[in-house]
Amino acid sequence: MLRRAKYNKKNYYGWIFVFTSLVLMATFLIYPIIDSLILSTKSCKGIVCEPNGLGNIKRMLNDEVFHKAFKNTFIFFIVQVPIMLTMALMLASMLNNKKLKYRGFFRTAIFLPTVTSLVAYSVLFKMMFGYEGLINQFLMFIQLVNEPIPWLTNAFWAKVTIIIALLWRWTGYNMVFYLAALQNVSSEVYEAAEVDGASKIQQFFKITVPLLKPIILFTAIMSTIGTLQLFDEPMNLTGGGPSNATLTISQYIYNQSFVYVPNFGYAATLSYVIVFIVAILTIIQFKVAGDE
């Protein structure tokens, strides 16, 4: 009887933990999702909201600023993500070489930007890429350009600056995933390839890339989500300018909620657009990778 009472008591504690978790999930996860979905069918001025059915979707389809933000976000996604993942994979492959000296130093140096304060690195980049900043002075010193490049005030160069900032900050982050995966690949595989006469490039494409396919897929999906939610770099470096040339969807959602007259209903609709796009791109990436 005593053992049975202890057993029932343990079950009781277990159900308390399960119930608490369910309540927290319902409060902080499920309820906000449902509430924001309902909110996306309303038009708001501050806290006053009125139902408008599909009005927000109609507005979105005719909203030129949103179209520009959508285009900018996809430019960042298409250009930056492939370059970043390729660089991370190549760096991981090089830094996995046991013959390389100071591997620990190089790994730390490349990963360090990931943990750098966003504000500090934004201020640094704005100083470096300013009209009279260090980058322009260096380019003019080596006579690569005749006049300073308007890195932050020209539509094209502002995008380039943000892509450089993203590469600087996130390449090391993805490199760590590839390095961790490469630790599980036996060095005998590469030794056998060398005996067969495979070059380093052939080893990279025939061994490294196929073996790391699950990790590459994971980093591709995470990078896709991160880029479609891109907010910090455009906000801190260019403020979305010049003339909305670097405005992203997340920044536009922020403007709709906290900068312009707050329209939380329209902002909720735009948020679900990101969810929808991320879901589609993730499915495409799984299909391309050949995984279910």
C-alpha positions as CSV (number, residue, x, y, z in Angstrom):
1,M,0.0,0.0,0.0
2,L,2.9,2.3,0.9
3,R,4.6,1.7,-2.4
4,R,1.4,2.3,-4.3
5,A,0.9,5.6,-2.5
6,K,4.4,6.7,-3.4
7,Y,3.7,5.7,-7.0
8,N,0.5,7.7,-7.2
9,K,2.3,10.7,-5.6
10,K,5.0,10.6,-8.3
11,N,2.3,10.4,-11.0
12,Y,0.6,13.4,-9.3
13,Y,3.8,15.5,-9.6
14,G,4.3,14.4,-13.2
15,W,0.8,15.6,-14.1
16,I,1.5,19.0,-12.4
17,F,4.6,19.5,-14.6
18,V,2.7,18.4,-17.7
19,F,-0.3,20.7,-16.9
20,T,2.0,23.6,-16.2
21,S,3.8,23.2,-19.5
22,L,0.5,23.0,-21.4
23,V,-0.8,26.2,-19.7
24,L,2.4,28.1,-20.5
25,M,2.4,26.9,-24.1
26,A,-1.3,27.8,-24.5
27,T,-0.7,31.2,-22.9
28,F,2.5,32.3,-24.6
29,L,2.4,30.3,-27.9
30,I,-1.0,29.1,-29.1
31,Y,-3.0,32.1,-27.9
32,P,-0.7,34.8,-29.6
33,I,-0.8,32.8,-32.8
34,I,-4.6,32.6,-32.8
35,D,-5.0,36.2,-31.7
36,S,-2.6,37.6,-34.3
37,L,-4.5,35.5,-37.0
38,I,-7.8,37.1,-35.9
39,L,-6.0,40.5,-35.7
40,S,-4.9,40.2,-39.3
41,T,-8.5,40.4,-40.4
42,K,-8.9,43.8,-38.7
43,S,-7.9,47.4,-39.5
44,C,-6.6,49.3,-36.5
45,K,-5.8,52.9,-35.5
46,G,-3.9,52.4,-32.3
47,I,-5.9,50.1,-30.0
48,V,-9.2,50.7,-31.9
49,C,-9.7,47.9,-34.4
50,E,-12.5,47.1,-36.7
51,P,-13.1,44.0,-38.8
52,N,-12.3,44.4,-42.5
53,G,-12.2,40.9,-43.8
54,L,-9.6,40.6,-46.6
55,G,-9.0,44.4,-46.6
56,N,-5.4,44.0,-45.4
57,I,-4.5,41.6,-48.1
58,K,-6.0,43.9,-50.8
59,R,-4.0,46.8,-49.3
60,M,-0.9,44.7,-49.2
61,L,-1.2,43.8,-52.9
62,N,-1.4,47.5,-53.8
63,D,1.2,48.7,-51.3
64,E,4.2,49.9,-53.2
65,V,6.3,50.3,-50.1
66,F,5.7,46.7,-49.1
67,H,6.5,45.6,-52.7
68,K,9.9,47.4,-52.3
69,A,10.5,45.9,-48.9
70,F,9.6,42.4,-50.3
71,K,12.0,42.9,-53.2
72,N,14.8,44.2,-51.0
73,T,14.4,41.2,-48.6
74,F,14.7,38.8,-51.5
75,I,17.8,40.5,-52.9
76,F,19.5,40.1,-49.5
77,F,18.3,36.4,-49.3
78,I,19.3,35.4,-52.9
79,V,22.7,37.2,-52.8
80,Q,23.8,36.9,-49.2
81,V,22.7,33.4,-48.1
82,P,24.5,31.3,-50.8
83,I,27.7,33.4,-50.4
84,M,27.7,33.1,-46.7
85,L,27.0,29.3,-46.6
86,T,29.7,28.7,-49.3
87,M,32.3,30.7,-47.4
88,A,31.4,29.0,-44.1
89,L,31.7,25.6,-45.7
90,M,35.1,26.4,-47.3
91,L,36.4,27.9,-44.0
92,A,35.3,24.9,-42.0
93,S,37.0,22.6,-44.5
94,M,40.2,24.5,-44.3
95,L,40.2,24.9,-40.5
96,N,39.5,21.2,-40.1
97,N,42.9,20.4,-41.5
98,K,45.0,19.0,-38.6
99,K,48.2,20.2,-40.2
100,L,47.1,23.9,-40.0
101,K,48.9,25.9,-37.3
102,Y,46.9,28.2,-35.0
103,R,43.6,26.6,-35.9
104,G,42.1,27.6,-32.6
105,F,43.0,31.2,-33.1
106,F,41.5,31.3,-36.6
107,R,38.3,29.5,-35.5
108,T,37.9,32.0,-32.6
109,A,38.7,35.0,-34.8
110,I,36.1,34.0,-37.4
111,F,33.4,33.2,-34.8
112,L,34.0,36.3,-32.7
113,P,31.8,38.6,-34.8
114,T,28.8,36.4,-33.9
115,V,29.0,37.4,-30.2
116,T,29.9,41.0,-30.8
117,S,27.4,43.6,-29.6
118,L,25.0,44.6,-32.4
119,V,25.2,48.3,-31.5
120,A,29.0,48.3,-31.2
121,Y,29.5,46.6,-34.6
122,S,26.9,48.8,-36.3
123,V,28.6,52.0,-35.0
124,L,32.0,50.5,-36.2
125,F,30.6,49.7,-39.7
126,K,29.0,53.2,-40.0
127,M,32.4,54.8,-39.2
128,M,34.3,52.4,-41.5
129,F,31.9,52.8,-44.4
130,G,31.2,56.5,-44.0
131,Y,31.9,58.8,-46.9
132,E,35.3,59.8,-45.3
133,G,35.6,56.5,-43.5
134,L,38.5,54.0,-43.4
135,I,37.3,51.9,-46.3
136,N,37.1,54.8,-48.7
137,Q,40.5,56.2,-47.5
138,F,42.1,52.8,-48.1
139,L,40.5,52.3,-51.6
140,M,41.7,55.8,-52.6
141,F,45.2,55.2,-51.1
142,I,45.7,52.1,-53.3
143,Q,44.1,54.0,-56.2
144,L,41.3,51.5,-56.7
145,V,38.8,54.3,-56.8
146,N,39.2,58.0,-57.7
147,E,36.5,59.4,-55.4
148,P,34.8,58.1,-52.2
149,I,32.0,55.5,-52.6
150,P,28.7,56.6,-51.0
151,W,28.4,53.3,-49.1
152,L,25.5,54.3,-46.9
153,T,23.7,56.9,-49.1
154,N,23.5,55.2,-52.5
155,A,20.8,52.6,-53.1
156,F,23.1,50.0,-54.6
157,W,26.1,50.5,-52.3
158,A,23.8,50.6,-49.2
159,K,22.6,47.1,-50.1
160,V,26.3,46.0,-50.6
161,T,27.2,47.4,-47.2
162,I,24.4,45.5,-45.5
163,I,25.4,42.2,-47.3
164,I,29.0,42.7,-46.2
165,A,27.9,43.3,-42.6
166,L,25.7,40.2,-42.7
167,L,28.6,38.1,-44.1
168,W,31.0,39.4,-41.5
169,R,28.7,38.6,-38.6
170,W,27.1,35.3,-39.6
171,T,29.7,33.4,-41.6
172,G,31.5,32.2,-38.4
173,Y,28.2,31.1,-36.9
174,N,27.5,28.7,-39.7
175,M,31.1,27.6,-39.9
176,V,30.9,26.2,-36.4
177,F,28.0,23.9,-37.4
178,Y,30.1,22.6,-40.3
179,L,33.2,22.2,-38.2
180,A,31.2,20.2,-35.6
181,A,29.9,17.9,-38.3
182,L,33.4,17.5,-39.9
183,Q,34.7,16.2,-36.5
184,N,32.5,13.1,-37.1
185,V,34.0,12.4,-40.5
186,S,36.9,9.9,-40.3
187,S,40.2,11.2,-41.6
188,E,40.7,7.8,-43.2
189,V,38.1,8.8,-45.8
190,Y,40.2,11.7,-46.9
191,E,43.4,9.6,-46.7
192,A,41.9,7.0,-49.0
193,A,40.8,9.7,-51.4
194,E,44.4,11.1,-51.5
195,V,45.7,7.6,-52.2
196,D,43.3,7.4,-55.1
197,G,44.7,10.7,-56.4
198,A,41.7,12.9,-55.6
199,S,42.7,16.6,-55.4
200,K,41.6,18.9,-52.5
201,I,38.8,20.4,-54.7
202,Q,37.5,16.9,-55.6
203,Q,37.6,15.8,-52.0
204,F,35.6,19.0,-51.1
205,F,32.8,18.3,-53.6
206,K,32.9,14.5,-53.6
207,I,33.3,13.9,-49.8
208,T,32.8,17.0,-47.7
209,V,29.6,18.4,-49.3
210,P,27.7,15.1,-49.6
211,L,28.6,14.1,-46.0
212,L,27.5,17.4,-44.6
213,K,24.2,17.6,-46.6
214,P,21.9,17.4,-43.5
215,I,23.9,20.2,-41.8
216,I,23.9,22.3,-45.0
217,L,20.1,21.8,-45.2
218,F,19.8,22.9,-41.6
219,T,21.9,26.0,-42.0
220,A,20.2,26.9,-45.2
221,I,16.8,26.8,-43.5
222,M,17.9,28.7,-40.5
223,S,19.6,31.3,-42.7
224,T,16.4,31.6,-44.8
225,I,14.4,32.3,-41.7
226,G,16.9,34.8,-40.4
227,T,17.2,36.7,-43.6
228,L,13.5,36.9,-44.2
229,Q,13.2,38.3,-40.6
230,L,16.2,40.7,-41.3
231,F,15.8,43.8,-39.2
232,D,18.9,44.8,-37.1
233,E,21.4,45.6,-39.8
234,P,19.2,47.8,-42.0
235,M,17.7,49.5,-39.0
236,N,21.1,50.4,-37.4
237,L,23.2,51.0,-40.6
238,T,20.8,52.8,-43.0
239,G,17.5,53.1,-41.2
240,G,15.9,51.4,-44.3
241,G,17.2,54.2,-46.6
242,P,18.0,55.8,-48.9
243,S,14.5,56.1,-50.2
244,N,13.5,52.7,-48.7
245,A,16.3,51.0,-50.8
246,T,17.3,48.8,-47.8
247,L,13.9,48.6,-46.2
248,T,13.0,44.9,-45.3
249,I,9.7,43.3,-44.5
250,S,10.4,43.1,-40.8
251,Q,11.4,46.7,-40.7
252,Y,8.2,47.7,-42.5
253,I,6.2,45.6,-40.0
254,Y,8.0,47.5,-37.2
255,N,7.1,50.8,-38.9
256,Q,3.5,49.8,-39.2
257,S,3.4,49.0,-35.5
258,F,5.5,51.6,-33.8
259,V,6.6,54.4,-36.2
260,Y,3.5,55.3,-38.3
261,V,0.0,55.5,-36.9
262,P,-0.1,52.0,-35.3
263,N,-2.0,49.5,-37.5
264,F,-1.5,46.2,-35.7
265,G,-4.0,44.5,-38.0
266,Y,-2.0,45.3,-41.2
267,A,1.3,44.5,-39.4
268,A,-0.2,41.0,-38.4
269,T,-1.1,40.4,-42.0
270,L,2.4,41.2,-43.2
271,S,3.9,38.9,-40.4
272,Y,1.9,36.0,-41.8
273,V,3.3,36.7,-45.2
274,I,6.8,36.0,-43.8
275,V,5.5,32.8,-42.2
276,F,3.9,31.7,-45.5
277,I,7.1,32.5,-47.5
278,V,9.4,30.7,-45.0
279,A,7.2,27.6,-45.2
280,I,7.3,27.6,-49.0
281,L,11.1,28.1,-49.1
282,T,11.7,25.4,-46.5
283,I,9.6,22.9,-48.5
284,I,11.5,23.8,-51.6
285,Q,14.9,23.4,-49.8
286,F,13.8,20.0,-48.5
287,K,12.7,18.9,-52.0
288,V,16.0,20.2,-53.6
289,A,18.0,18.4,-50.9
290,G,16.0,15.2,-51.6
291,D,15.0,14.8,-47.9
292,E,11.4,14.2,-46.6
